[in-house]
Amino acid sequence: MDELKLKPNKRVAIIYSLDDLFAYIVKICHHKTSYYVGNNNQPEKFGNIGEAKKACRTHKAEEAYLALSNSYQELDSTTDDPNNPMPRYDYQKVTF
């Protein structure tokens, strides 16, 4: 899934995989607002996917997606177009 289309009437969690930190952060989106799970606008870092999924349940997410970074993906001639940039994340639906 290249682009994530959120359903505004659902509380959706996005679990971001942090490449260099071997951790996850969770963003909750609902209607036109969103916030990161954490304190004082600082996202909490979860050490494994199980802890991140638990945060989704705690914040009453109805569905969740794992956002995997494309930062290490090899570039080719199809990704050089500035009008059609390579997506930063690949999204996979997860169950929690």
C-alpha positions as CSV (number, residue, x, y, z in Angstrom):
1,M,0.0,0.0,0.0
2,D,1.8,3.2,-1.2
3,E,-0.4,5.8,0.4
4,L,-2.5,5.5,3.5
5,K,-6.0,6.8,3.2
6,L,-7.5,7.3,6.7
7,K,-11.2,7.0,7.5
8,P,-12.1,10.1,9.4
9,N,-14.8,8.4,11.4
10,K,-12.4,5.8,12.8
11,R,-9.7,6.1,15.4
12,V,-6.6,4.8,13.5
13,A,-3.1,4.0,14.9
14,I,0.0,4.3,12.8
15,I,3.0,2.4,14.2
16,Y,6.2,3.9,12.8
17,S,9.3,1.7,12.7
18,L,12.3,3.8,13.6
19,D,15.2,2.5,11.5
20,D,18.2,3.6,13.5
21,L,16.7,3.2,17.0
22,F,15.2,-0.3,16.7
23,A,12.1,1.1,18.2
24,Y,8.5,2.1,17.4
25,I,6.4,5.2,18.0
26,V,2.6,5.3,17.7
27,K,0.5,8.1,16.2
28,I,-3.3,8.2,16.8
29,C,-5.5,9.8,14.1
30,H,-9.1,10.6,14.6
31,H,-11.3,13.0,12.6
32,K,-8.9,15.9,11.6
33,T,-6.6,15.6,14.7
34,S,-3.7,13.4,15.5
35,Y,-1.2,13.0,18.4
36,Y,1.7,10.8,19.3
37,V,1.4,8.5,22.2
38,G,3.7,9.9,24.9
39,N,4.2,12.8,27.3
40,N,4.6,16.6,26.7
41,N,4.5,16.2,22.9
42,Q,7.4,13.8,23.0
43,P,6.6,10.4,21.4
44,E,7.2,7.4,23.7
45,K,9.5,4.9,22.1
46,F,8.4,1.2,22.3
47,G,11.1,-1.5,22.3
48,N,9.0,-4.0,20.4
49,I,5.9,-4.3,18.3
50,G,4.0,-6.0,21.1
51,E,4.4,-2.9,23.3
52,A,3.3,-0.6,20.4
53,K,0.2,-2.7,19.8
54,K,-0.7,-2.5,23.5
55,A,-0.5,1.3,23.2
56,C,-2.9,1.1,20.2
57,R,-5.4,-0.8,22.4
58,T,-4.9,1.5,25.3
59,H,-5.7,4.6,23.1
60,K,-8.8,2.8,21.7
61,A,-7.6,2.5,18.1
62,E,-10.1,0.7,15.9
63,E,-7.5,-0.2,13.3
64,A,-3.7,0.0,13.0
65,Y,-1.1,0.2,10.3
66,L,2.6,-0.5,10.5
67,A,4.6,2.2,8.6
68,L,7.8,0.7,7.3
69,S,10.4,3.2,6.2
70,N,11.6,3.1,2.6
71,S,14.8,5.0,3.5
72,Y,17.1,2.0,2.6
73,Q,15.3,1.2,-0.7
74,E,17.5,1.5,-3.7
75,L,16.6,4.4,-6.0
76,D,16.1,3.8,-9.7
77,S,15.1,6.0,-12.7
78,T,11.3,5.6,-11.8
79,T,11.9,7.3,-8.4
80,D,13.8,10.3,-9.7
81,D,10.6,12.2,-10.8
82,P,10.1,15.2,-8.5
83,N,6.4,15.2,-9.4
84,N,5.9,11.6,-8.3
85,P,8.3,11.1,-5.4
86,M,8.9,7.7,-3.9
87,P,6.6,7.2,-0.8
88,R,8.5,7.5,2.5
89,Y,6.6,4.5,4.0
90,D,5.0,1.3,3.1
91,Y,1.9,0.6,5.2
92,Q,0.8,-2.8,6.3
93,K,-2.5,-3.4,8.2
94,V,-1.8,-5.1,11.6
95,T,-4.1,-6.8,14.1
96,F,-3.8,-6.0,17.7
